[in-house]
Amino acid sequence: MFLEKYRKMIRPFDVILVVLLMLGSFIPVGIFAWQHMNIPEGTQIYAIIFINGNEVDRFRLYEGAEFLYTYTSEHGLVGNQFNLVEIDGERIRVKQDNSPDQIGVRMGWISLPGQTIIVLPHGFLIRIDAVDAIEDDIIIPF
């Protein structure tokens, strides 16, 4: 009896619209996967560090790379803010920071072009980019 009242409110086009919207929500996942399958051979992967919109560092991610670096007020952070960044081979993460929510730390490891880690209270961003080694062009993800 309770459901009958609402069943009369649903029109056939409503169901079709909801199904189309649900299917359409998977389009970005498909584009992201297609883009990563089509990265050319010889492409170099870089992690770019930004603080308050300014590029501070750029690291090439490759097998065997190990690096630990702390970003502090010397690099443009305010006051006692810090971000400890760890590179392990072809991946990078924010290992530790003193932001209140720890969102950057919880993001974990990233390694694919287009992925980012953001520590918003610090204005700190890590972005992964792919650069074609032959033409030295940045391959911008969608």
C-alpha positions in Angstrom: 0.0 0.0 0.0 2.8 2.4 0.9 4.8 1.5 -2.3 1.7 1.8 -4.5 1.4 5.5 -3.7 5.0 6.1 -5.0 4.8 3.7 -7.9 2.1 5.9 -9.5 4.5 8.8 -9.4 7.2 7.1 -11.5 7.0 7.4 -15.3 8.7 5.2 -17.8 11.0 8.0 -18.9 12.1 8.5 -15.3 13.5 5.0 -15.3 15.3 5.5 -18.6 16.8 8.7 -17.5 18.1 7.3 -14.2 19.7 4.3 -16.0 21.3 6.6 -18.6 22.7 8.8 -15.9 24.1 5.8 -14.0 25.8 4.5 -17.1 27.1 7.9 -17.9 28.8 8.2 -14.5 31.3 5.5 -15.6 32.5 7.5 -18.7 35.3 9.3 -16.7 36.6 5.9 -15.5 36.7 4.6 -19.0 38.5 7.6 -20.4 41.1 7.5 -17.5 41.8 3.8 -18.2 42.0 4.2 -22.0 44.4 7.1 -21.5 46.8 5.0 -19.3 46.7 2.1 -21.8 47.8 4.4 -24.6 51.0 5.9 -23.0 53.7 5.6 -25.6 56.8 3.5 -25.0 59.7 5.6 -23.7 57.5 8.0 -21.8 59.1 9.3 -18.6 57.0 9.9 -15.5 57.6 12.9 -13.4 56.3 14.0 -10.0 56.0 17.8 -9.8 55.7 19.5 -6.4 53.9 22.8 -6.2 53.6 25.1 -3.1 51.0 27.9 -3.4 50.8 27.4 -7.1 54.6 27.7 -7.7 56.6 24.7 -9.0 59.2 23.9 -6.3 60.6 20.5 -7.4 60.4 18.0 -10.2 61.4 14.4 -9.8 61.7 11.6 -12.4 60.0 8.5 -11.1 61.9 5.3 -12.2 62.6 1.9 -10.8 65.2 2.0 -8.1 64.7 5.6 -7.1 64.5 6.2 -3.3 64.2 9.6 -1.9 62.9 11.3 1.3 62.6 15.1 1.5 61.0 17.5 3.9 59.3 20.7 2.6 59.2 23.5 5.2 59.0 27.3 5.3 62.2 27.5 3.3 60.2 26.3 0.3 57.3 28.6 0.8 55.2 27.0 3.5 53.9 29.2 6.2 55.1 29.1 9.9 55.7 25.6 11.2 54.0 23.7 8.4 55.9 20.8 6.9 55.4 18.0 4.4 57.6 14.8 4.3 57.6 13.4 0.8 58.7 9.9 0.0 59.7 8.4 -3.4 60.0 4.7 -3.8 60.7 3.6 -7.3 57.9 4.7 -9.6 55.6 6.0 -6.9 55.4 9.0 -4.5 53.4 9.9 -1.4 53.2 12.4 1.4 54.5 10.3 4.3 53.9 12.8 7.0 52.6 16.4 7.5 51.1 18.5 10.2 47.8 19.4 8.6 44.7 18.9 10.7 42.9 16.3 8.6 45.9 14.4 7.2 44.1 14.0 3.8 47.4 14.2 1.9 48.9 11.3 4.0 45.7 9.3 3.6 45.9 9.5 -0.2 48.7 7.0 -0.1 51.0 6.2 -3.1 50.3 7.7 -6.5 52.2 6.7 -9.7 49.9 7.3 -12.8 49.8 10.5 -14.9 47.0 12.7 -13.9 46.9 11.6 -10.3 47.4 14.3 -7.6 47.9 14.7 -3.9 46.7 17.9 -2.3 47.4 19.2 1.2 45.0 22.2 1.0 45.8 23.9 4.3 49.5 24.1 3.2 48.9 24.9 -0.4 50.9 21.8 -1.2 50.3 19.7 -4.4 52.0 16.7 -6.0 51.0 16.1 -9.6 52.1 13.2 -11.8 52.9 14.1 -15.4 54.1 12.0 -18.4 56.7 13.5 -20.7 57.6 12.0 -24.1 61.3 11.3 -23.9 61.8 11.7 -27.7 59.9 14.9 -28.3 60.1 16.4 -24.8 56.4 17.2 -24.8 54.2 17.0 -21.8 51.4 14.5 -22.3 48.5 16.2 -20.5 45.9 13.8 -19.1 42.2 14.7 -19.7 
